[in-house]
Amino acid sequence: MRLERPGWARVLVIAAAVVIAAHGLVHLMGVALLWKLGEPGGLRYADTAPVPGSAAAYLVGGLWLAAAVLFVAAAVLLVAGRSAWRMTALAAVVVSVPVIGLMPSQAVAGLVIDGLVLVLVLVAVSWLRTRKDAVMTALPGPPTASPRLPAADRRR
């Protein structure tokens, strides 16, 4: 059962999902560059390591692709209200940071976005724990034994 969010919270969720999905789509630029499919934006083959088109570049490009898919999936899960978005986004960051680290001069903004996504996941987990603690404190203690019905009433 999903709780309905107030209007402003829904807007924040959608905005966060757009940023996360856009970051995932930007990872596709790395795939295109490393797999020698083109030089998107300001990215150039000459500034890239590993050498585009090499076996290592195909491997690293595959990691860029995995990060892209994970970020887009996390965004979809977030908008859908599924709790799995947190672990999916965390996995995306874990894959993204090392591959961006290979080209830090070209992807500083990507590291910043990865950091923001990580903070968003941590805030969401913290909020969830706080909410869970509040619900657990509001619940009554263990149930007491219910009175037993007479044998005649139990047969009906």
Helices and strands as residue ranges (DSSP letters): H 7-34, G 45-47, H 55-80, H 84-101, H 108-138, H 151-154
